[in-house]
Amino acid sequence: MSEVQEVAQDQLRSYVERVERLEEEKQTISDDIKDVYAEAKGNGFDTKVLRKVVALRKIDANERAEQDSILELYLQALGMIADLPPN
């Protein structure tokens, strides 16, 4: 095998091994997150709502306000909430 092929093979092996280690870490973190949600559920918290709160905290406040406004508009259009009184 040529030296160039050997270097490429070593690089490839290194990438694969790094990805494998990261996948293991990702699984460990995923398991830890599940444990936290299970603990919260055991203490009476609604995990669906808790997940929603975590997702909302990741969104910029302005973007979240815009999404809330659009959601409210859609819900009104579908008759799922009463029309707002005029200002």
LOTIFI-998125 format. One record per residue: residue in three letters; y, z, x of N, C-alpha, C in turn; residue number from 0. Coordinates in Angstrom, 2 decimals, m for minus. Example, Ala and Ser with C-alpha at 12.3 -4.5 7.8 and 13.67 -1.06 7.14 Angstrom:
2
<atom><residuo>ala</residuo><n_c2>m5.69</n_c2><n_c3>7.80</n_c3><n_c1>13.19</n_c1><ca_c2>m4.50</ca_c2><ca_c3>7.80</ca_c3><ca_c1>12.30</ca_c1><c_c2>m3.30</c_c2><c_c3>7.80</c_c3><c_c1>13.20</c_c1><num>0</num></atom>
<atom><residuo>ser</residuo><n_c2>m2.25</n_c2><n_c3>7.08</n_c3><n_c1>12.85</n_c1><ca_c2>m1.06</ca_c2><ca_c3>7.14</ca_c3><ca_c1>13.67</ca_c1><c_c2>0.03</c_c2><c_c3>7.87</c_c3><c_c1>12.90</c_c1><num>1</num></atom>
***
This chain:
87
<atom><residuo>met</residuo><n_c2>m1.18</n_c2><n_c3>0.00</n_c3><n_c1>0.86</n_c1><ca_c2>0.00</ca_c2><ca_c3>0.00</ca_c3><ca_c1>0.00</ca_c1><c_c2>1.24</c_c2><c_c3>0.00</c_c3><c_c1>0.90</c_c1><num>0</num></atom>
<atom><residuo>ser</residuo><n_c2>2.21</n_c2><n_c3>m0.80</n_c3><n_c1>0.53</n_c1><ca_c2>3.41</ca_c2><ca_c3>m0.87</ca_c3><ca_c1>1.36</ca_c1><c_c2>4.26</c_c2><c_c3>0.38</c_c3><c_c1>1.18</c_c1><num>1</num></atom>
<atom><residuo>glu</residuo><n_c2>5.15</n_c2><n_c3>0.57</n_c3><n_c1>2.11</n_c1><ca_c2>6.02</ca_c2><ca_c3>1.75</ca_c3><ca_c1>2.08</ca_c1><c_c2>6.92</c_c2><c_c3>1.73</c_c3><c_c1>0.83</c_c1><num>2</num></atom>
<atom><residuo>val</residuo><n_c2>7.40</n_c2><n_c3>0.55</n_c3><n_c1>0.46</n_c1><ca_c2>8.26</ca_c2><ca_c3>0.41</ca_c3><ca_c1>m0.72</ca_c1><c_c2>7.49</c_c2><c_c3>0.81</c_c3><c_c1>m1.99</c_c1><num>3</num></atom>
<atom><residuo>gln</residuo><n_c2>6.26</n_c2><n_c3>0.35</n_c3><n_c1>m2.10</n_c1><ca_c2>5.43</ca_c2><ca_c3>0.71</ca_c3><ca_c1>m3.27</ca_c1><c_c2>5.17</c_c2><c_c3>2.21</c_c3><c_c1>m3.30</c_c1><num>4</num></atom>
<atom><residuo>glu</residuo><n_c2>4.95</n_c2><n_c3>2.78</n_c3><n_c1>m2.13</n_c1><ca_c2>4.69</ca_c2><ca_c3>4.22</ca_c3><ca_c1>m2.04</ca_c1><c_c2>5.90</c_c2><c_c3>5.02</c_c3><c_c1>m2.50</c_c1><num>5</num></atom>
<atom><residuo>val</residuo><n_c2>7.09</n_c2><n_c3>4.59</n_c3><n_c1>m2.08</n_c1><ca_c2>8.33</ca_c2><ca_c3>5.26</ca_c3><ca_c1>m2.49</ca_c1><c_c2>8.51</c_c2><c_c3>5.15</c_c3><c_c1>m4.00</c_c1><num>6</num></atom>
<atom><residuo>ala</residuo><n_c2>8.30</n_c2><n_c3>3.94</n_c3><n_c1>m4.54</n_c1><ca_c2>8.44</ca_c2><ca_c3>3.73</ca_c3><ca_c1>m5.99</ca_c1><c_c2>7.41</c_c2><c_c3>4.57</c_c3><c_c1>m6.75</c_c1><num>7</num></atom>
<atom><residuo>gln</residuo><n_c2>6.21</n_c2><n_c3>4.65</n_c3><n_c1>m6.24</n_c1><ca_c2>5.17</ca_c2><ca_c3>5.46</ca_c3><ca_c1>m6.88</ca_c1><c_c2>5.55</c_c2><c_c3>6.93</c_c3><c_c1>m6.87</c_c1><num>8</num></atom>
<atom><residuo>asp</residuo><n_c2>6.08</n_c2><n_c3>7.40</n_c3><n_c1>m5.76</n_c1><ca_c2>6.51</ca_c2><ca_c3>8.80</ca_c3><ca_c1>m5.65</ca_c1><c_c2>7.65</c_c2><c_c3>9.09</c_c3><c_c1>m6.62</c_c1><num>9</num></atom>
<atom><residuo>gln</residuo><n_c2>8.61</n_c2><n_c3>8.15</n_c3><n_c1>m6.73</n_c1><ca_c2>9.72</ca_c2><ca_c3>8.33</ca_c3><ca_c1>m7.66</ca_c1><c_c2>9.20</c_c2><c_c3>8.39</c_c3><c_c1>m9.09</c_c1><num>10</num></atom>
<atom><residuo>leu</residuo><n_c2>8.32</n_c2><n_c3>7.47</n_c3><n_c1>m9.43</n_c1><ca_c2>7.76</ca_c2><ca_c3>7.44</ca_c3><ca_c1>m10.78</ca_c1><c_c2>7.04</c_c2><c_c3>8.74</c_c3><c_c1>m11.10</c_c1><num>11</num></atom>
<atom><residuo>arg</residuo><n_c2>6.22</n_c2><n_c3>9.21</n_c3><n_c1>m10.17</n_c1><ca_c2>5.50</ca_c2><ca_c3>10.47</ca_c3><ca_c1>m10.36</ca_c1><c_c2>6.48</c_c2><c_c3>11.62</c_c3><c_c1>m10.56</c_c1><num>12</num></atom>
<atom><residuo>ser</residuo><n_c2>7.55</n_c2><n_c3>11.61</n_c3><n_c1>m9.77</n_c1><ca_c2>8.57</ca_c2><ca_c3>12.66</ca_c3><ca_c1>m9.87</ca_c1><c_c2>9.23</c_c2><c_c3>12.65</c_c3><c_c1>m11.25</c_c1><num>13</num></atom>
<atom><residuo>tyr</residuo><n_c2>9.59</n_c2><n_c3>11.47</n_c3><n_c1>m11.75</n_c1><ca_c2>10.19</ca_c2><ca_c3>11.37</ca_c3><ca_c1>m13.08</ca_c1><c_c2>9.25</c_c2><c_c3>11.88</c_c3><c_c1>m14.16</c_c1><num>14</num></atom>
<atom><residuo>val</residuo><n_c2>8.01</n_c2><n_c3>11.45</n_c3><n_c1>m14.08</n_c1><ca_c2>7.02</ca_c2><ca_c3>11.87</ca_c3><ca_c1>m15.08</ca_c1><c_c2>6.83</c_c2><c_c3>13.38</c_c3><c_c1>m15.05</c_c1><num>15</num></atom>
<atom><residuo>glu</residuo><n_c2>6.72</n_c2><n_c3>13.96</n_c3><n_c1>m13.88</n_c1><ca_c2>6.53</ca_c2><ca_c3>15.39</ca_c3><ca_c1>m13.76</ca_c1><c_c2>7.74</c_c2><c_c3>16.17</c_c3><c_c1>m14.27</c_c1><num>16</num></atom>
<atom><residuo>arg</residuo><n_c2>8.94</n_c2><n_c3>15.66</n_c3><n_c1>m13.99</n_c1><ca_c2>10.16</ca_c2><ca_c3>16.32</ca_c3><ca_c1>m14.49</ca_c1><c_c2>10.20</c_c2><c_c3>16.29</c_c3><c_c1>m16.01</c_c1><num>17</num></atom>
<atom><residuo>val</residuo><n_c2>9.88</n_c2><n_c3>15.14</n_c3><n_c1>m16.58</n_c1><ca_c2>9.87</ca_c2><ca_c3>15.03</ca_c3><ca_c1>m18.05</ca_c1><c_c2>8.83</c_c2><c_c3>15.98</c_c3><c_c1>m18.63</c_c1><num>18</num></atom>
<atom><residuo>glu</residuo><n_c2>7.66</n_c2><n_c3>16.04</n_c3><n_c1>m18.02</n_c1><ca_c2>6.61</ca_c2><ca_c3>16.94</ca_c3><ca_c1>m18.51</ca_c1><c_c2>7.07</c_c2><c_c3>18.40</c_c3><c_c1>m18.49</c_c1><num>19</num></atom>
<atom><residuo>arg</residuo><n_c2>7.73</n_c2><n_c3>18.81</n_c3><n_c1>m17.41</n_c1><ca_c2>8.24</ca_c2><ca_c3>20.19</ca_c3><ca_c1>m17.32</ca_c1><c_c2>9.29</c_c2><c_c3>20.44</c_c3><c_c1>m18.41</c_c1><num>20</num></atom>
<atom><residuo>leu</residuo><n_c2>10.18</n_c2><n_c3>19.48</n_c3><n_c1>m18.60</n_c1><ca_c2>11.21</ca_c2><ca_c3>19.65</ca_c3><ca_c1>m19.63</ca_c1><c_c2>10.61</c_c2><c_c3>19.69</c_c3><c_c1>m21.03</c_c1><num>21</num></atom>
<atom><residuo>glu</residuo><n_c2>9.58</n_c2><n_c3>18.90</n_c3><n_c1>m21.26</n_c1><ca_c2>8.90</ca_c2><ca_c3>18.94</ca_c3><ca_c1>m22.56</ca_c1><c_c2>8.27</c_c2><c_c3>20.31</c_c3><c_c1>m22.80</c_c1><num>22</num></atom>
<atom><residuo>glu</residuo><n_c2>7.71</n_c2><n_c3>20.90</n_c3><n_c1>m21.76</n_c1><ca_c2>7.14</ca_c2><ca_c3>22.25</ca_c3><ca_c1>m21.88</ca_c1><c_c2>8.23</c_c2><c_c3>23.26</c_c3><c_c1>m22.20</c_c1><num>23</num></atom>
<atom><residuo>glu</residuo><n_c2>9.37</n_c2><n_c3>23.14</n_c3><n_c1>m21.52</n_c1><ca_c2>10.49</ca_c2><ca_c3>24.05</ca_c3><ca_c1>m21.78</ca_c1><c_c2>11.01</c_c2><c_c3>23.87</c_c3><c_c1>m23.20</c_c1><num>24</num></atom>
<atom><residuo>lys</residuo><n_c2>11.08</n_c2><n_c3>22.61</n_c3><n_c1>m23.63</n_c1><ca_c2>11.55</ca_c2><ca_c3>22.32</ca_c3><ca_c1>m24.98</ca_c1><c_c2>10.63</c_c2><c_c3>22.96</c_c3><c_c1>m26.02</c_c1><num>25</num></atom>
<atom><residuo>gln</residuo><n_c2>9.33</n_c2><n_c3>22.89</n_c3><n_c1>m25.80</n_c1><ca_c2>8.39</ca_c2><ca_c3>23.50</ca_c3><ca_c1>m26.73</ca_c1><c_c2>8.54</c_c2><c_c3>25.01</c_c3><c_c1>m26.75</c_c1><num>26</num></atom>
<atom><residuo>thr</residuo><n_c2>8.75</n_c2><n_c3>25.60</n_c3><n_c1>m25.59</n_c1><ca_c2>8.96</ca_c2><ca_c3>27.05</ca_c3><ca_c1>m25.51</ca_c1><c_c2>10.21</c_c2><c_c3>27.45</c_c3><c_c1>m26.28</c_c1><num>27</num></atom>
<atom><residuo>ile</residuo><n_c2>11.28</n_c2><n_c3>26.70</n_c3><n_c1>m26.09</n_c1><ca_c2>12.54</ca_c2><ca_c3>27.00</ca_c3><ca_c1>m26.80</ca_c1><c_c2>12.35</c_c2><c_c3>26.81</c_c3><c_c1>m28.29</c_c1><num>28</num></atom>
<atom><residuo>ser</residuo><n_c2>11.66</n_c2><n_c3>25.75</n_c3><n_c1>m28.68</n_c1><ca_c2>11.39</ca_c2><ca_c3>25.51</ca_c3><ca_c1>m30.11</ca_c1><c_c2>10.62</c_c2><c_c3>26.67</c_c3><c_c1>m30.73</c_c1><num>29</num></atom>
<atom><residuo>asp</residuo><n_c2>9.63</n_c2><n_c3>27.16</n_c3><n_c1>m30.00</n_c1><ca_c2>8.86</ca_c2><ca_c3>28.30</ca_c3><ca_c1>m30.49</ca_c1><c_c2>9.74</c_c2><c_c3>29.55</c_c3><c_c1>m30.61</c_c1><num>30</num></atom>
<atom><residuo>asp</residuo><n_c2>10.65</n_c2><n_c3>29.74</n_c3><n_c1>m29.65</n_c1><ca_c2>11.57</ca_c2><ca_c3>30.88</ca_c3><ca_c1>m29.70</ca_c1><c_c2>12.49</c_c2><c_c3>30.79</c_c3><c_c1>m30.92</c_c1><num>31</num></atom>
<atom><residuo>ile</residuo><n_c2>12.97</n_c2><n_c3>29.59</n_c3><n_c1>m31.21</n_c1><ca_c2>13.84</ca_c2><ca_c3>29.40</ca_c3><ca_c1>m32.37</ca_c1><c_c2>13.07</c_c2><c_c3>29.71</c_c3><c_c1>m33.66</c_c1><num>32</num></atom>
<atom><residuo>lys</residuo><n_c2>11.84</n_c2><n_c3>29.25</n_c3><n_c1>m33.74</n_c1><ca_c2>11.01</ca_c2><ca_c3>29.55</ca_c3><ca_c1>m34.92</ca_c1><c_c2>10.84</c_c2><c_c3>31.06</c_c3><c_c1>m35.09</c_c1><num>33</num></atom>
<atom><residuo>asp</residuo><n_c2>10.65</n_c2><n_c3>31.75</n_c3><n_c1>m33.97</n_c1><ca_c2>10.50</ca_c2><ca_c3>33.20</ca_c3><ca_c1>m34.02</ca_c1><c_c2>11.77</c_c2><c_c3>33.88</c_c3><c_c1>m34.55</c_c1><num>34</num></atom>
<atom><residuo>val</residuo><n_c2>12.93</n_c2><n_c3>33.38</n_c3><n_c1>m34.14</n_c1><ca_c2>14.19</ca_c2><ca_c3>33.96</ca_c3><ca_c1>m34.61</ca_c1><c_c2>14.34</c_c2><c_c3>33.74</c_c3><c_c1>m36.11</c_c1><num>35</num></atom>
<atom><residuo>tyr</residuo><n_c2>14.03</n_c2><n_c3>32.54</n_c3><n_c1>m36.59</n_c1><ca_c2>14.10</ca_c2><ca_c3>32.28</ca_c3><ca_c1>m38.03</ca_c1><c_c2>13.10</c_c2><c_c3>33.14</c_c3><c_c1>m38.80</c_c1><num>36</num></atom>
<atom><residuo>ala</residuo><n_c2>11.92</n_c2><n_c3>33.33</n_c3><n_c1>m38.24</n_c1><ca_c2>10.92</ca_c2><ca_c3>34.18</ca_c3><ca_c1>m38.90</ca_c1><c_c2>11.41</c_c2><c_c3>35.63</c_c3><c_c1>m38.97</c_c1><num>37</num></atom>
<atom><residuo>glu</residuo><n_c2>12.05</n_c2><n_c3>36.09</n_c3><n_c1>m37.91</n_c1><ca_c2>12.61</ca_c2><ca_c3>37.43</ca_c3><ca_c1>m37.90</ca_c1><c_c2>13.71</c_c2><c_c3>37.57</c_c3><c_c1>m38.95</c_c1><num>38</num></atom>
<atom><residuo>ala</residuo><n_c2>14.58</n_c2><n_c3>36.56</n_c3><n_c1>m39.02</n_c1><ca_c2>15.65</ca_c2><ca_c3>36.59</ca_c3><ca_c1>m40.01</ca_c1><c_c2>15.07</c_c2><c_c3>36.60</c_c3><c_c1>m41.42</c_c1><num>39</num></atom>
<atom><residuo>lys</residuo><n_c2>14.05</n_c2><n_c3>35.80</n_c3><n_c1>m41.65</n_c1><ca_c2>13.40</ca_c2><ca_c3>35.76</ca_c3><ca_c1>m42.97</ca_c1><c_c2>12.79</c_c2><c_c3>37.11</c_c3><c_c1>m43.29</c_c1><num>40</num></atom>
<atom><residuo>gly</residuo><n_c2>12.18</n_c2><n_c3>37.74</n_c3><n_c1>m42.30</n_c1><ca_c2>11.59</ca_c2><ca_c3>39.06</ca_c3><ca_c1>m42.49</ca_c1><c_c2>12.63</c_c2><c_c3>40.11</c_c3><c_c1>m42.84</c_c1><num>41</num></atom>
<atom><residuo>asn</residuo><n_c2>13.87</n_c2><n_c3>39.86</n_c3><n_c1>m42.47</n_c1><ca_c2>14.95</ca_c2><ca_c3>40.79</ca_c3><ca_c1>m42.79</ca_c1><c_c2>15.71</c_c2><c_c3>40.37</c_c3><c_c1>m44.03</c_c1><num>42</num></atom>
<atom><residuo>gly</residuo><n_c2>15.15</n_c2><n_c3>39.41</n_c3><n_c1>m44.78</n_c1><ca_c2>15.72</ca_c2><ca_c3>39.06</ca_c3><ca_c1>m46.07</ca_c1><c_c2>16.72</c_c2><c_c3>37.91</c_c3><c_c1>m46.08</c_c1><num>43</num></atom>
<atom><residuo>phe</residuo><n_c2>16.91</n_c2><n_c3>37.25</n_c3><n_c1>m44.97</n_c1><ca_c2>17.85</ca_c2><ca_c3>36.13</ca_c3><ca_c1>m44.93</ca_c1><c_c2>17.17</c_c2><c_c3>34.84</c_c3><c_c1>m45.37</c_c1><num>44</num></atom>
<atom><residuo>asp</residuo><n_c2>17.92</n_c2><n_c3>33.98</n_c3><n_c1>m46.04</n_c1><ca_c2>17.43</ca_c2><ca_c3>32.68</ca_c3><ca_c1>m46.47</ca_c1><c_c2>17.52</c_c2><c_c3>31.73</c_c3><c_c1>m45.27</c_c1><num>45</num></atom>
<atom><residuo>thr</residuo><n_c2>16.37</n_c2><n_c3>31.30</n_c3><n_c1>m44.77</n_c1><ca_c2>16.37</ca_c2><ca_c3>30.50</ca_c3><ca_c1>m43.55</ca_c1><c_c2>16.93</c_c2><c_c3>29.09</c_c3><c_c1>m43.76</c_c1><num>46</num></atom>
<atom><residuo>lys</residuo><n_c2>16.80</n_c2><n_c3>28.53</n_c3><n_c1>m44.96</n_c1><ca_c2>17.39</ca_c2><ca_c3>27.22</ca_c3><ca_c1>m45.22</ca_c1><c_c2>18.91</c_c2><c_c3>27.30</c_c3><c_c1>m45.09</c_c1><num>47</num></atom>
<atom><residuo>val</residuo><n_c2>19.48</n_c2><n_c3>28.34</n_c3><n_c1>m45.65</n_c1><ca_c2>20.93</ca_c2><ca_c3>28.52</ca_c3><ca_c1>m45.57</ca_c1><c_c2>21.34</c_c2><c_c3>28.84</c_c3><c_c1>m44.13</c_c1><num>48</num></atom>
<atom><residuo>leu</residuo><n_c2>20.55</n_c2><n_c3>29.64</n_c3><n_c1>m43.46</n_c1><ca_c2>20.83</ca_c2><ca_c3>29.99</ca_c3><ca_c1>m42.08</ca_c1><c_c2>20.84</c_c2><c_c3>28.74</c_c3><c_c1>m41.21</c_c1><num>49</num></atom>
<atom><residuo>arg</residuo><n_c2>19.89</n_c2><n_c3>27.84</n_c3><n_c1>m41.41</n_c1><ca_c2>19.84</ca_c2><ca_c3>26.58</ca_c3><ca_c1>m40.67</ca_c1><c_c2>21.09</c_c2><c_c3>25.74</c_c3><c_c1>m40.96</c_c1><num>50</num></atom>
<atom><residuo>lys</residuo><n_c2>21.51</n_c2><n_c3>25.74</n_c3><n_c1>m42.22</n_c1><ca_c2>22.71</ca_c2><ca_c3>25.00</ca_c3><ca_c1>m42.62</ca_c1><c_c2>23.94</c_c2><c_c3>25.57</c_c3><c_c1>m41.91</c_c1><num>51</num></atom>
<atom><residuo>val</residuo><n_c2>24.03</n_c2><n_c3>26.90</n_c3><n_c1>m41.84</n_c1><ca_c2>25.16</ca_c2><ca_c3>27.55</ca_c3><ca_c1>m41.16</ca_c1><c_c2>25.18</c_c2><c_c3>27.15</c_c3><c_c1>m39.68</c_c1><num>52</num></atom>
<atom><residuo>val</residuo><n_c2>24.03</n_c2><n_c3>27.17</n_c3><n_c1>m39.04</n_c1><ca_c2>23.95</ca_c2><ca_c3>26.80</ca_c3><ca_c1>m37.63</ca_c1><c_c2>24.41</c_c2><c_c3>25.35</c_c3><c_c1>m37.45</c_c1><num>53</num></atom>
<atom><residuo>ala</residuo><n_c2>23.97</n_c2><n_c3>24.45</n_c3><n_c1>m38.35</n_c1><ca_c2>24.38</ca_c2><ca_c3>23.05</ca_c3><ca_c1>m38.26</ca_c1><c_c2>25.88</c_c2><c_c3>22.89</c_c3><c_c1>m38.48</c_c1><num>54</num></atom>
<atom><residuo>leu</residuo><n_c2>26.42</n_c2><n_c3>23.62</n_c3><n_c1>m39.44</n_c1><ca_c2>27.86</ca_c2><ca_c3>23.53</ca_c3><ca_c1>m39.73</ca_c1><c_c2>28.71</c_c2><c_c3>24.02</c_c3><c_c1>m38.57</c_c1><num>55</num></atom>
<atom><residuo>arg</residuo><n_c2>28.23</n_c2><n_c3>25.03</n_c3><n_c1>m37.86</n_c1><ca_c2>28.99</ca_c2><ca_c3>25.58</ca_c3><ca_c1>m36.73</ca_c1><c_c2>29.09</c_c2><c_c3>24.58</c_c3><c_c1>m35.59</c_c1><num>56</num></atom>
<atom><residuo>lys</residuo><n_c2>28.21</n_c2><n_c3>23.58</n_c3><n_c1>m35.56</n_c1><ca_c2>28.24</ca_c2><ca_c3>22.56</ca_c3><ca_c1>m34.51</ca_c1><c_c2>29.29</c_c2><c_c3>21.49</c_c3><c_c1>m34.79</c_c1><num>57</num></atom>
<atom><residuo>ile</residuo><n_c2>29.78</n_c2><n_c3>21.43</n_c3><n_c1>m36.03</n_c1><ca_c2>30.70</ca_c2><ca_c3>20.38</ca_c3><ca_c1>m36.44</ca_c1><c_c2>32.15</c_c2><c_c3>20.86</c_c3><c_c1>m36.28</c_c1><num>58</num></atom>
<atom><residuo>asp</residuo><n_c2>32.99</n_c2><n_c3>19.97</n_c3><n_c1>m35.79</n_c1><ca_c2>34.42</ca_c2><ca_c3>20.23</ca_c3><ca_c1>m35.66</ca_c1><c_c2>34.99</c_c2><c_c3>20.61</c_c3><c_c1>m37.03</c_c1><num>59</num></atom>
<atom><residuo>ala</residuo><n_c2>35.93</n_c2><n_c3>21.55</n_c3><n_c1>m37.05</n_c1><ca_c2>36.50</ca_c2><ca_c3>22.05</ca_c3><ca_c1>m38.30</ca_c1><c_c2>37.12</c_c2><c_c3>20.94</c_c3><c_c1>m39.14</c_c1><num>60</num></atom>
<atom><residuo>asn</residuo><n_c2>37.84</n_c2><n_c3>20.02</n_c3><n_c1>m38.51</n_c1><ca_c2>38.45</ca_c2><ca_c3>18.92</ca_c3><ca_c1>m39.25</ca_c1><c_c2>37.41</c_c2><c_c3>18.00</c_c3><c_c1>m39.86</c_c1><num>61</num></atom>
<atom><residuo>glu</residuo><n_c2>36.38</n_c2><n_c3>17.69</n_c3><n_c1>m39.09</n_c1><ca_c2>35.31</ca_c2><ca_c3>16.84</ca_c3><ca_c1>m39.59</ca_c1><c_c2>34.57</c_c2><c_c3>17.52</c_c3><c_c1>m40.74</c_c1><num>62</num></atom>
<atom><residuo>arg</residuo><n_c2>34.35</n_c2><n_c3>18.81</n_c3><n_c1>m40.60</n_c1><ca_c2>33.67</ca_c2><ca_c3>19.56</ca_c3><ca_c1>m41.66</ca_c1><c_c2>34.50</c_c2><c_c3>19.56</c_c3><c_c1>m42.93</c_c1><num>63</num></atom>
<atom><residuo>ala</residuo><n_c2>35.82</n_c2><n_c3>19.74</n_c3><n_c1>m42.81</n_c1><ca_c2>36.70</ca_c2><ca_c3>19.73</ca_c3><ca_c1>m43.98</ca_c1><c_c2>36.66</c_c2><c_c3>18.37</c_c3><c_c1>m44.66</c_c1><num>64</num></atom>
<atom><residuo>glu</residuo><n_c2>36.63</n_c2><n_c3>17.31</n_c3><n_c1>m43.86</n_c1><ca_c2>36.55</ca_c2><ca_c3>15.96</ca_c3><ca_c1>m44.43</ca_c1><c_c2>35.23</c_c2><c_c3>15.76</c_c3><c_c1>m45.17</c_c1><num>65</num></atom>
<atom><residuo>gln</residuo><n_c2>34.12</n_c2><n_c3>16.22</n_c3><n_c1>m44.57</n_c1><ca_c2>32.81</ca_c2><ca_c3>16.10</ca_c3><ca_c1>m45.21</ca_c1><c_c2>32.77</c_c2><c_c3>16.90</c_c3><c_c1>m46.51</c_c1><num>66</num></atom>
<atom><residuo>asp</residuo><n_c2>33.36</n_c2><n_c3>18.10</n_c3><n_c1>m46.49</n_c1><ca_c2>33.41</ca_c2><ca_c3>18.93</ca_c3><ca_c1>m47.70</ca_c1><c_c2>34.18</c_c2><c_c3>18.24</c_c3><c_c1>m48.81</c_c1><num>67</num></atom>
<atom><residuo>ser</residuo><n_c2>35.30</n_c2><n_c3>17.60</n_c3><n_c1>m48.46</n_c1><ca_c2>36.11</ca_c2><ca_c3>16.90</ca_c3><ca_c1>m49.46</ca_c1><c_c2>35.34</c_c2><c_c3>15.74</c_c3><c_c1>m50.07</c_c1><num>68</num></atom>
<atom><residuo>ile</residuo><n_c2>34.66</n_c2><n_c3>14.98</n_c3><n_c1>m49.23</n_c1><ca_c2>33.88</ca_c2><ca_c3>13.85</ca_c3><ca_c1>m49.73</ca_c1><c_c2>32.73</c_c2><c_c3>14.33</c_c3><c_c1>m50.59</c_c1><num>69</num></atom>
<atom><residuo>leu</residuo><n_c2>32.06</n_c2><n_c3>15.40</n_c3><n_c1>m50.16</n_c1><ca_c2>30.97</ca_c2><ca_c3>15.96</ca_c3><ca_c1>m50.94</ca_c1><c_c2>31.46</c_c2><c_c3>16.39</c_c3><c_c1>m52.32</c_c1><num>70</num></atom>
<atom><residuo>glu</residuo><n_c2>32.58</n_c2><n_c3>17.08</n_c3><n_c1>m52.35</n_c1><ca_c2>33.15</ca_c2><ca_c3>17.53</ca_c3><ca_c1>m53.62</ca_c1><c_c2>33.47</c_c2><c_c3>16.34</c_c3><c_c1>m54.52</c_c1><num>71</num></atom>
<atom><residuo>leu</residuo><n_c2>34.03</n_c2><n_c3>15.29</n_c3><n_c1>m53.94</n_c1><ca_c2>34.36</ca_c2><ca_c3>14.08</ca_c3><ca_c1>m54.70</ca_c1><c_c2>33.09</c_c2><c_c3>13.46</c_c3><c_c1>m55.30</c_c1><num>72</num></atom>
<atom><residuo>tyr</residuo><n_c2>32.05</n_c2><n_c3>13.36</n_c3><n_c1>m54.51</n_c1><ca_c2>30.79</ca_c2><ca_c3>12.79</ca_c3><ca_c1>m54.98</ca_c1><c_c2>30.18</c_c2><c_c3>13.64</c_c3><c_c1>m56.09</c_c1><num>73</num></atom>
<atom><residuo>leu</residuo><n_c2>30.20</n_c2><n_c3>14.96</n_c3><n_c1>m55.89</n_c1><ca_c2>29.64</ca_c2><ca_c3>15.85</ca_c3><ca_c1>m56.91</ca_c1><c_c2>30.41</c_c2><c_c3>15.74</c_c3><c_c1>m58.22</c_c1><num>74</num></atom>
<atom><residuo>gln</residuo><n_c2>31.72</n_c2><n_c3>15.64</n_c3><n_c1>m58.14</n_c1><ca_c2>32.54</ca_c2><ca_c3>15.45</ca_c3><ca_c1>m59.34</ca_c1><c_c2>32.18</c_c2><c_c3>14.13</c_c3><c_c1>m60.03</c_c1><num>75</num></atom>
<atom><residuo>ala</residuo><n_c2>32.04</n_c2><n_c3>13.08</n_c3><n_c1>m59.24</n_c1><ca_c2>31.72</ca_c2><ca_c3>11.77</ca_c3><ca_c1>m59.79</ca_c1><c_c2>30.37</c_c2><c_c3>11.77</c_c3><c_c1>m60.50</c_c1><num>76</num></atom>
<atom><residuo>leu</residuo><n_c2>29.47</n_c2><n_c3>12.60</n_c3><n_c1>m60.04</n_c1><ca_c2>28.14</ca_c2><ca_c3>12.68</ca_c3><ca_c1>m60.65</ca_c1><c_c2>28.07</c_c2><c_c3>13.72</c_c3><c_c1>m61.77</c_c1><num>77</num></atom>
<atom><residuo>gly</residuo><n_c2>29.20</n_c2><n_c3>14.38</n_c3><n_c1>m62.05</n_c1><ca_c2>29.24</ca_c2><ca_c3>15.38</ca_c3><ca_c1>m63.09</ca_c1><c_c2>28.53</c_c2><c_c3>16.67</c_c3><c_c1>m62.75</c_c1><num>78</num></atom>
<atom><residuo>met</residuo><n_c2>28.37</n_c2><n_c3>16.91</n_c3><n_c1>m61.46</n_c1><ca_c2>27.66</ca_c2><ca_c3>18.11</ca_c3><ca_c1>m61.03</ca_c1><c_c2>28.58</c_c2><c_c3>19.31</c_c3><c_c1>m60.90</c_c1><num>79</num></atom>
<atom><residuo>ile</residuo><n_c2>29.89</n_c2><n_c3>19.09</n_c3><n_c1>m60.84</n_c1><ca_c2>30.88</ca_c2><ca_c3>20.17</ca_c3><ca_c1>m60.86</ca_c1><c_c2>32.03</c_c2><c_c3>19.72</c_c3><c_c1>m61.75</c_c1><num>80</num></atom>
<atom><residuo>ala</residuo><n_c2>32.73</n_c2><n_c3>20.67</n_c3><n_c1>m62.29</n_c1><ca_c2>33.86</ca_c2><ca_c3>20.36</ca_c3><ca_c1>m63.20</ca_c1><c_c2>34.98</c_c2><c_c3>19.73</c_c3><c_c1>m62.40</c_c1><num>81</num></atom>
<atom><residuo>asp</residuo><n_c2>35.72</n_c2><n_c3>18.86</n_c3><n_c1>m63.07</n_c1><ca_c2>36.91</ca_c2><ca_c3>18.27</ca_c3><ca_c1>m62.45</ca_c1><c_c2>37.89</c_c2><c_c3>19.37</c_c3><c_c1>m62.10</c_c1><num>82</num></atom>
<atom><residuo>leu</residuo><n_c2>38.59</n_c2><n_c3>19.20</n_c3><n_c1>m61.00</n_c1><ca_c2>39.59</ca_c2><ca_c3>20.17</ca_c3><ca_c1>m60.60</ca_c1><c_c2>40.84</c_c2><c_c3>19.98</c_c3><c_c1>m61.47</c_c1><num>83</num></atom>
<atom><residuo>pro</residuo><n_c2>41.51</n_c2><n_c3>21.08</n_c3><n_c1>m61.80</n_c1><ca_c2>42.74</ca_c2><ca_c3>20.95</ca_c3><ca_c1>m62.56</ca_c1><c_c2>43.81</c_c2><c_c3>20.24</c_c3><c_c1>m61.72</c_c1><num>84</num></atom>
<atom><residuo>pro</residuo><n_c2>44.68</n_c2><n_c3>19.47</n_c3><n_c1>m62.37</n_c1><ca_c2>45.72</ca_c2><ca_c3>18.78</ca_c3><ca_c1>m61.59</ca_c1><c_c2>46.67</c_c2><c_c3>19.79</c_c3><c_c1>m60.95</c_c1><num>85</num></atom>
<atom><residuo>asn</residuo><n_c2>47.21</n_c2><n_c3>19.42</n_c3><n_c1>m59.79</n_c1><ca_c2>48.12</ca_c2><ca_c3>20.31</ca_c3><ca_c1>m59.05</ca_c1><c_c2>49.48</c_c2><c_c3>20.28</c_c3><c_c1>m59.62</c_c1><num>86</num></atom>
***
